[in-house]
Amino acid sequence: MSGVAGKTARRKQEAALKGIRDTGLDEARLHDYLAHAWRTPNGLYGWLVTVDHKLIARRYMVTAFLFLALAGLSALAMRFQLATPEARHIGPDLYNQLFTMHGTTMMFLFAVPVMEAFAIYLVPLMIGTRNVAFPRLNAFSYWVYLSGGLMIWIAFAFDTGADAGWFSYVPLAGPEYGIGKRPDFWAQMVTYTEVSALAVAVEIIATVFKQRAPGMSLDRIPLYVWSVLVMAFIILFAMPAVMVSSTMLILDRLVGTRFFDPAAGGDALLWQHLFWFFGHPEVYIIFIPATGFVSAILPSFVRRPVFGYLGIVLSLIAIGFLSFGLWVHHMFATGLPQLGESFFTASSMMIAIPSGIQIFCWIATIWGGRPIFATPLLFVLGFIFTFVIGGLTGVMVASVPLDLQVHDTYFVVAHFHYVLVGGAVFPLLGAVYYWFPKITGRMLSERLGRWNFWLVFIGFNLTFFPMHMLGLQGMPRRVYTYPPASGWGGTNLFISISSLVVFAGFALLVLNMLLSLRNGRLAGDNPWGASTLEWATTSPPASYDFSRLPVVTHREPLWAEADILPVVEGLRVDAREVLAGTVADAVPQLRVPSADNSIWPLLSAVAVGGAFLGSIYTPWAVVWGAIPVSIGFICWFWPKGEPEDEE
């Protein structure tokens, strides 16, 4: 009876609190109410059901960096094999699996997810709201991503790892030549993880367009938010292409269709067109948020706003559009019509213009400011140096005659890594040092950070720049050994030793993070003196992000409103509620409920994962798997009233 009485008392208390708003409440009471409404339960259950965008983003980050470690170990194993000619440390079959798993992990399980992870964490804070637009979809996307990555790596552990390259060209990956279930795991992993990426893209677009703080018009949106908004639109239009192609591949293998079989009326080049229609925009899905990191970091360390705000925004949008007109430059060696090749050559060179505009704006920002050479700025400068080299070699391989000579050589490997590692990982590491205090409340060691930068910067250039020369000397990529007479042995040994320097740099980053989490200096709310809204919250932010939502009157709100930030009042404190406004000017329109914690996103992801995994062995898994999937989604979206309404 006492339990019933206690339950009744709690319901009466909740009913008494219903409708309480933040107007007139002091900070202590406001915090208590909001912490209760936006809380995540303690323990394992809370970990499984949370929809807090910050907790989910942190999981994304940790998981993505764990996959980066696996990809890095794969690369070290390959460099160990290639250090000397005719080595026999790793056989050809395992080597094929290693370079496939390395590329697949870096592109599908690290690069895109880690950029989305930072977006999930930072966008609500930067635009002054309390959560993403679809919190449960956000939770669902993480569980889908995690299970997809585990699926392919567990398959690799049981000698069923993908082995046809991260691009999985047919007919090598088709039913004629694909070994066992290896291409099937790859195809389903791609489809599965791209569902996760699409879910995050939808969340970002809806959040940025509808949940910005009052006054944050389109010309006051932080440049980083612009970059992830463009990224989300590219994902929305590019990812379905690879999902369609991977589905067609597994249908060819398991059901007997012939989409890519020329003998049955199919077309093997159709795979390349579909894959690279996604594959080249994916480069910019990774690169564009990295430019957003640069635009966010620079002002804090040069003490002035970024030069050319409008030019950078228009450049981001232009890159988004142009990225869909480049895919055929991956296919110059396939015998395409010359008119088509010339069109894609022009497009490939044209996209250097908006990228160059951004670089000139950043240089002008540094030139007109007073640079403070802290670790985040060092990584930004390292990015500019390495990305320019990658961009120059990109213009080179856009030329058909040169591309035909260096295609499938180590020159392309060098170019690819200069663009993606130099163009994305350097800004990403700068972002880690920049936002680590906000996420954890602790500062990373500046001394270890400088060592970290120089080890990665020097090791990266010593590793990948000589690959240009190897490629020009004719060394093909994706080979597990080479003859001594080739003359490539000395350069390969140098590259393999240099790769250990890169590994040491990343190991130092991990050490720095672990030491700082334990003994790092307390950060405070805004240790860098930055200008954007995420630094207006505590470090780390509370579960509800902002006690009162800010009102934005300037593009650099914390610099313009140095004394006190204007706020909006009137939201409920007894329930999860966010503010929705107009797209152009962020004029408040509605108070919108925000979804509470739920176990159903996890269970729905498990059901979807089971259907995908089972379909590798029998098509009937799709039919029978639809039943638990339907149950999960029905329970997820089943309308629920307030407790007193249900009574």
N, C-alpha and C positions, 0 to 999 in steps of 0.2 A: 504493500500500500504506500509505503514511503517513496518508492520509485515512481509510482503514478502521480503522487502529489508533487514530487520534484519536477516531473515532466510538465505538469500543468502549470506550475509556477514559472518555469522557463518560457512556456508559450505565452503566458500573460505578460511577462517582461518583454518578450519580442513584440507582442502586439502593442504594448505601451510605447515602444521605441519606433514603431512603424511610422514612416513619414517624417522623422526628424531630419532637419536639414542643417547645413553647416553654418548658416547665418547666426551670428552672435555667439557661437561657441568659442570658448578659450582653447588654446592649442592642446592642452593636456586632455581635456574631454574629447576634443575632435580626434586626437590620435587614438584614444581608447575605442571610440565608436568605429572609426575606419579600420583599425587593426582587427577588430572583431568581424567586420563585414567582409574584409578582403583576406582573411587569414587562410593559410594552408595548414591542414591538420598535421600534427607531429607524427614521426615514425614512418614506417614503410608505406602504410596506407596513404599518407599525405604525399609521399614521393610519387606514388602511382596515379593519384587523382588530380594533382595540381594543374591549374590552368594559368598560373602566374607567368607572364611572358618572360620575366627575368630568369626564373628558375629553369624554364624550358630552354631558353637561349643558352644558359650556362651548360646545360646537358649537351646541347648541340655542339658547343665549342669544345668541350672535353672529348666528346665522341669523335669529332672531326680531327682533333689533334692526335688521338690514338690511332685513327686510320692513317694520318700522316706518318706516324712512327712506323707502322707496318709497311707503308709504301717506301719510306726511307730505308728500312732494313732490306727490302727487296732490291732497291737500287744498289746498296752496298754489296749485296751478294752478287749482282751482275758485274759490278766493277771488279770484284775479287776474281771472278772468272776471266774477265777481259784484260787483267793487268799484264798478262804475259801471253805470247802466242802459243797456240795448240795446248792450252791448259785443259785439264780434265777434272776440275773440281766439281763442275755442274754439267750434267748431261743436257743434250738438246731439248728433250721433252720438258724437263723441269725449267730450263731457261725460258722456253716459250711461255710457260705458265707464269714465271716471274715477271717478264716484261709486260705481259698482259695484265697481271694483277697490279703491277706498279702503275701503269697508265690508267687502268680502270679506277683504281682507288683514288689516285690524285684528281682525276677529272670528275668522277661521279660521287665519290664519298668524302672528299676533302674540300676541293676548291670551291665548288658551288655551295655545299652546305655550310661551310665556315663563313662565307660572305652573308648567307641568309641568317646565320646565327647572330652575327653582329647587328644585322638589321632588326631582327626580332627584339633584341635587347634595347637598342638605342632609339629606334624610331619613335615609340610611344613617349620616351623621356624627352626627346628633342622637339617633339611637336606639342608637348604639354597635355598628355592624356594619361589614363590609368591602366590601360591594357590594349592589346590589339583588338581589331574589330571582331574576330571570330576566335575566341580563346580556346574553345574545345577543338576546333579544326587545327589550331596551332599544336595542341597536345597530340592529336592524331598524327600530324605530319611527322613529329619526332619519332613516335613508335614505329611508323612505317619506314622511315629512314634507317633506324637502328636495326630493325629486323632484316631489311634488304641487305645491309652491309654485312651483318653476321652470316646471312645465308651464303653469300659467295665466298667469304673467308673460311667458313667451316667446310664448304665444299673443297676449297683448296687444301685444307689440312688433310682431307681424305683422298688426295690425288685426283680430284675432280675439278680443279681450278680451270678457269677459262684460259685458252691457249691460242686464240686466233687474233690477238691484238686488241687494244682497247676500242678499236673501230670495228672489229669483228667482220671483216669483209667476207662476202660470199664470192665464190662457192666454198672457200676454205672453211667457213663456219656453217655451211649448208649441210643437208642430209648426206651428200656424197662423200664429204671429207671430214666433217666434224666428228671428233672422237667421243663416243659415249654421250654423257649428259653435260659435258663441259660447256658447249655453246648455249644449252638450254638454261643453265644457271645464270650465265651472263645476260641472256635476253630477258629473263624474268626479273633479275636484279635491276636492270635498266628501267623497265616499265614500272617496277615497284617504287624505286627511289624517285623517279620523275613525278609520280603522283604526289610525293612529299613536296618536291620543289614547286609544283603548280599550286598546291595548297598554300604554301608560304607566300607565293606571288599574289594570290587573291587577297590574303590578309593584309599585305603591305599596301596594295592599291587602295583597298577600302579604308584602311586606317589613315593613310595620308590624305585622301580626298575628303573624308567625312569627320575625322576626329581631331583636327588641328585645334589648338588653343584659340580662343576668340582673338581676332586681330591678326592672326598669322595668315595673311593673304599669300597668293602664289609668289609674289616678289619678295616675301620675307621668309620663305622656307629655307632652312639650312641647305647648303650645297650637298652635304652628305645625304640628306633625305631625298634631294632631287636625283642623286646618282642611284639610290636603291629603288626609287620609283621607276626610273628608266629600265633598270635591271629587271624589275618585276614584269614590265610589259614585254621585254624581250623573252623572258621565260614563258610567258603566256602564249606567245606566238611561235616560239622555236621548239619547245619541249614536246608538243604533240607529234612533231615530225619523227623524232627518234622513238617515241612510244609506238607509233604506227609501224615503223620499220622493224622494231624488235618483235612486235606482235606478229607481223608477216613472216619474220624469220622462224619463230617458234611454230607457227602454223605450217610452214613448209616442212619443218623437221618432225612434227608430231602428228599432224592431221593429214598431210599428203598434198597440200596445195603446192603450186609451182610459181609463186610470184617472181622468183629470181632464177628460174631455170629456162634458158633460151630455147632448149629443145622442146619445151612444152608451151612456148609462147610468152614466157616471162623475160625478164631483162636483168642481168647481173648488175649493170650500171645503175639501175633504179635504186639499189641499196645505197650506193655512194651518194647519189643525189639527195635521197631522203636523209641520210646520216649527216652529210656535211651541211645541208640546209639548217640542221640543228647545230652541227659541230663548230661552224665558224661563229655564229652568234654566241655560242657558249664561251668562246674566248672573251667576248665582251661582257658576258654575264659575270665573268670573273674579274675582268679588268676595270669595268666602270665603277663598281663599289670601291675598288682600290683607289681610283682617282678621287672618290668622295672622302676616303680617309685622308688623303693628302690635303684636300681643301678644308677639312675640319682641323687638322693638326697645325697647319702653317700659321693661322692667325694668332694662336696662343704663344708661338715662339718667335714671331716677328713683330708682335704687338700692333697689328693693324689688320683691317678686314682684307679679304682676298681681293686682289685687283681683277676687275672685269667680271663681276658677278653674272651679268646678263650673257656675256660671251661664253662663259663656262657652261651655263644652263643650256644655251642653244647648241653648244658643241656636244654636250651629253645627248641631247635629243637627236642631233644629226648622226652621231655614232650609232645610236639605236636603230635609226632607219637604214643607214648604209650597211650595217652589219649583215643585213639579209640579202645583200647583193654581191657577196664575196665567195660563196661556197665553192664555186667551180674552180677557183685557183688551187684547190687541193686535187684537182682532177685533170691538170694539163697534160699528163702523160697517158691519158686514156683515149686519145685520138678524137678530140672534139673538133667541130668546125672552127676555122680560124677567126671568123667574125665573132663567134661566141667567146673565144679565148681573148680577143682584143677587148671586148666589153668588160670582162671580168678583170683583165689587167688594169684597165682604167679605174674600175671601182676599187680595186685593191690599193691603188696609189692615191685615190681621192680621199680615202678614209684617214690618211695621214694628216690631212688639213685640220679637221677639228681636234685631233689629238695634239697636233702642234700648237694650236691656239691655246689649249689648256696649259701646255708646258710653258709657253711664253707668259701666260697670266701668272703662273706660279713663280717664275723667275722675276717678273716685275714686282710681285708681292715681296719676295725676299730682298730685292734690290732697294725697295722703298721703305723697308722696315729696319728693325734693330734685332738681328737674329740672335737667339739664345741657343747655342748648340748642345741641347740636351739630346738624350738618346732617341726620342721620337723624331726629332728633326734630322738626325743623322740618317735614319732609315729612309726618310723622305728624300734626302739628297742622294742616297744610294739608289733609290728607285729611279730618279730622274736620269742618272748616269746609265744604269743598266737597260732601262726601257728604251732610251734613245738608240742604243746599239741594237736591241731587238727590233725596233721600228725600221732602222736602216736595212737590216738583213731581210725584213719583211718586204720592203720595196724591191729588194733584189730578187727574191724568189717569186715576186709577182710578174717578173719578166719571163715569158714563155721559154726563150732559148736557154736562159740560165737555169730555170726550174727543171728543164729536161735533163740538164747535166748533173744537178745536185739532188734530184728527187731520190728519195729512199737512201740518202747518205747521211753521215753524221753532221753535215752542214745543217740539215733540217732539224736534227735533234738539238743542235746548239741554238738555232733561231727560236725553236719552240720553247726552250727553257728560259731564254733571255726574255721572251715576251711574257710567259706565264709566271715564272719564279721572280724574275726581275720586275715585272709589271704588276704582280699581285702579292707575292709573299713578302717583299720588302715593305710595301705599305702596310700589309697585315701585321708584321712584327712591330712596326711603328705604332699601329693601333693598339696592339697588346700593351705596350709600354705606356701609351697615352691613357687608355681607359681602364687599365688594371686597378688604379686607385679608386675609380668610381665603382667598379664591380665588387672589389674586396674590402675597400677601406684602408688598404695598405699600399705604400709606395714600393716599387721595385728598386733595387740597388742601382744607382747611376753608374758606379764603377764597373760592376759586372755587366751592365747594359752596354757600356762602351766596348768592353772586350767582346761581348756578344756580337755587336755590329761588325767590328773589324774581322772577326773570325768568319762570319757568314759572308761578308762582302768580299774579302780576299779569297776565301775558299771557293765561293761561287764562281768568280771570274777565272780563277786558275783551273777550275774543273771544266767549265763549259766553253770558254773562249778557244782553247786548243781544238775543240771538236769541229770548229769551222775549218781548220787546216786539215784535220783528218778527212772531213767530207770532201774538200777540194782535191785531196790525194786519192779519193775513190773508195774509202772504207764504207761499206754498206751498213745500215743499221739493221737491228733484229738478227744479227748473227752471233752465235755463241762462242766462236773461236775464229782464228785467222792464221795464215801461214807466216813463218818467220821472215820469208823473203819479201813480204809486203812492205817492211820498213815501218810498220805502225806500232811496233812493240814499245819503243821508248816513250812515245807520246801517250799511249794507253796507260803505261805504268805511272807516268806523271799525273794523269787525270785521276787514276784510282787513288793515289796518295793524297791528292788535293781534295777528293771527296770526303776523306776523313776529317779535314779541317772544317768542312761544312757541318759534318756530323757533330764535331766538338762544339761548334757554335750553337747548334740547337740543344745539345745536352746542357750547355751553360745556361740557356734560357730556362730550361726546366728546373735546374738547380736554383736559379735566381727566383723563380716563382715559388718554389717550395720554401726557401729560406725566408722570403718576404711574407708569405702567408703566416709564418710562425713568428718572426721577429721584425718584420718590416716596420718602418716608421709610419705612424698614423697619418692618413692623407688629408683629412678635413674634407669639407664639401667641395672646394674648388681649388685644388693645389696648383693648377697651372694658370689661374686667373683667366679662364676661358670665357667665351661670350655667349655660348648656347645653353638652352634650357636644362639639359641633363645635369649641368653643374649647379643648378639651383636646388637640387634635392640633396638629401644626406648621402653619405658614402659608407656602405652600400645603401641604395634607396630602400625605403619602406615598401611593404607589400602593395600599398596603394599609390606609390610613386609620388604624388603631390597631395599635401593636406588640403590645399585649395588650388584649383586649376589656375594657371597664370593667364594674364592678358598680355598680348604681344603688341608693342607699339613701335618696334624697330627691328631691323634685320639682325642686329647684334644686341639682344635684349638685356643681357647682364652687364654690358658696357654702357648701354644707354640709360638703364634704370639701376645705377650702381647702389643707390640708397635702399630702395624697397621696390619689389616687383609688384605691379598691380595684379589683383586676383579677381576671379569671378566667384560668386556665392550662389547658393540655392540648390545644390545637389544634395541628394539624400546621403546620410551617413550610416543608416541602418541596413543598407542593401547596396549591392554593386551597381553603380550607375556611372555612365560616361556621357559626355556632351557631344552631340552631332551638329555640324554646321554646314554652311554652303561651301561648294567646291572652290569657287574663285576667291572669296573674301573671308571665309571662315566666320561668317556671322552665325551665332548660335540659333539653332532651329528646334532641336528636340533633346530631351533627357532620355537616354536609351539604356535599358538594363543590360548589364554585362554578365555573361554566363558564369555560373558558379562551378566549383570543382566537381568532377565526374569521373567515374571509372569506365564509362562507356567508350570514350575515345581509345583507351588501351585495348579493351575487349574487341572493339571493331577492327582495330589494326591487327590483332591476333587472328581474327577470322579472315580478314583479307589476305594476310600472309599465309595462312593455311591453304587457302584456295589457290594462291599463286604457286606455292611450293608443290602442292599435290598435282597441279596441272602439268608439271614437268614429267610426271610419270603416267598420268592418264587424263585425257580431256574431260572425263566425267567429274573430275574434281571441281571443275568450274560450275557444273550443274549442282552437285551436292553442296559445294562450298557456298553457293548463293544463299542457302538457308541460314547458316549462322551469321553471314554478313548482313542479311536482311533483319534478323533479330537484333543484332548489335545496333544498326542504324535506327530501327524503330524505337528501341529503348532510349537511344541517344536523343532523338528529336520528339519523344512523346511529350505532349504539353503537360505542364505541371503547374497547378495553382499554388497560392499561398497556403500555409498549413491550416489556417482557419477556414479557407474555402474548401479544402479537401475534407474537413470535418463536416 
